[in-house]
Amino acid sequence: MTDENQRAVQAAIDAELRLLDPAVRARPDLVLELLDPGFTEVGVSGRRWDARSILTVTGGGLVSPESPVKVSEMSGTVLAPGVVHLTYFADNQGRRAWRSSLWRHTEPGWRLYHHQGTPAADGQYSSRSSLSELVIRRVAGV
């Protein structure tokens, strides 16, 4: 992976983790800074979301600062200049899912363009390493 690609993947990872931060999720203005104007999501439930409907959930006091989303096995790939695909496993208070995010670089910065969650079947997940180890390995190109 080139240095430029490593920086792009790291920027998308940083933005994804920021979006998962309960303090950010509780503030619609901060969430909007991270969402592309054309943002869409297909949630674990199968429901389709847009920016407005996501803000209803994240800004409605439903995000628990005491129970942040646990993330592992995050990895990223540059699909094209300015477009990064991230995948990871998320455990949100026992609701376990594989996640996929498309981030694109725009003039204001990295913005989440599309996100999808797929329920994880029991026994489907085995943690191979912590998120910090994955980020370090990804940045180092390992």
RAQUI-V800474 format. One record per backbone hydrogen bond with DSSP energy under -0.5 kcal/mol. CO is the residue of the C=O (numbers start at 1). NH is the residue of the N-H. E is the energy in kcal/mol with one decimal. If there is no record, write none. Layout:
BEGIN
co->CO nh->NH e->E
co->CO nh->NH e->E
END
This chain:
BEGIN
co->2 nh->6 e->-2.7
co->3 nh->7 e->-2.5
co->4 nh->8 e->-2.1
co->5 nh->9 e->-2.7
co->6 nh->10 e->-2.5
co->7 nh->11 e->-2.4
co->8 nh->12 e->-2.2
co->9 nh->13 e->-2.6
co->10 nh->14 e->-2.8
co->11 nh->15 e->-2.2
co->12 nh->16 e->-2.7
co->13 nh->17 e->-2.7
co->14 nh->18 e->-2.0
co->15 nh->19 e->-2.4
co->16 nh->20 e->-1.5
co->17 nh->21 e->-0.7
co->18 nh->21 e->-1.0
co->20 nh->69 e->-0.5
co->21 nh->24 e->-0.8
co->21 nh->25 e->-2.8
co->22 nh->26 e->-1.5
co->24 nh->27 e->-2.0
co->26 nh->28 e->-0.6
co->27 nh->30 e->-0.8
co->27 nh->31 e->-2.1
co->28 nh->32 e->-2.7
co->29 nh->33 e->-1.1
co->30 nh->34 e->-0.6
co->31 nh->34 e->-1.6
co->31 nh->35 e->-0.8
co->32 nh->35 e->-0.6
co->34 nh->112 e->-3.5
co->36 nh->39 e->-2.2
co->39 nh->51 e->-0.5
co->40 nh->115 e->-1.6
co->41 nh->43 e->-0.6
co->41 nh->49 e->-3.0
co->42 nh->117 e->-2.2
co->43 nh->46 e->-1.9
co->47 nh->43 e->-2.8
co->49 nh->41 e->-1.8
co->50 nh->54 e->-2.3
co->51 nh->55 e->-2.3
co->52 nh->56 e->-1.3
co->53 nh->57 e->-1.2
co->54 nh->58 e->-3.0
co->55 nh->59 e->-2.4
co->57 nh->60 e->-0.7
co->57 nh->62 e->-0.9
co->62 nh->64 e->-0.6
co->63 nh->65 e->-0.7
co->64 nh->67 e->-1.0
co->69 nh->71 e->-0.5
co->70 nh->91 e->-2.5
co->72 nh->89 e->-2.9
co->75 nh->87 e->-2.4
co->77 nh->79 e->-0.6
co->77 nh->85 e->-2.9
co->80 nh->83 e->-2.6
co->82 nh->105 e->-2.7
co->83 nh->79 e->-2.2
co->83 nh->80 e->-1.2
co->84 nh->86 e->-0.5
co->84 nh->103 e->-3.1
co->85 nh->77 e->-2.0
co->86 nh->101 e->-2.6
co->87 nh->75 e->-2.3
co->88 nh->99 e->-3.5
co->89 nh->72 e->-2.2
co->90 nh->92 e->-0.5
co->90 nh->97 e->-2.5
co->91 nh->70 e->-2.7
co->91 nh->93 e->-0.8
co->92 nh->95 e->-1.5
co->94 nh->96 e->-1.0
co->95 nh->92 e->-2.5
co->96 nh->120 e->-2.1
co->97 nh->90 e->-3.0
co->98 nh->118 e->-2.6
co->99 nh->88 e->-1.9
co->100 nh->116 e->-2.5
co->101 nh->86 e->-2.9
co->101 nh->103 e->-0.6
co->102 nh->113 e->-3.0
co->102 nh->114 e->-1.4
co->103 nh->84 e->-2.7
co->104 nh->106 e->-0.5
co->104 nh->111 e->-2.5
co->106 nh->109 e->-0.9
co->109 nh->106 e->-2.6
co->111 nh->104 e->-2.7
co->111 nh->113 e->-0.6
co->112 nh->36 e->-2.5
co->113 nh->40 e->-1.5
co->114 nh->102 e->-3.1
co->115 nh->42 e->-2.1
co->116 nh->100 e->-2.3
co->118 nh->98 e->-2.8
co->119 nh->121 e->-0.5
co->121 nh->124 e->-2.2
co->129 nh->73 e->-0.6
co->130 nh->134 e->-2.1
co->131 nh->135 e->-2.9
co->132 nh->136 e->-2.4
co->133 nh->137 e->-2.6
co->134 nh->138 e->-2.8
co->135 nh->139 e->-2.7
co->136 nh->140 e->-2.2
co->137 nh->141 e->-0.7
co->137 nh->142 e->-2.8
co->138 nh->141 e->-0.7
END
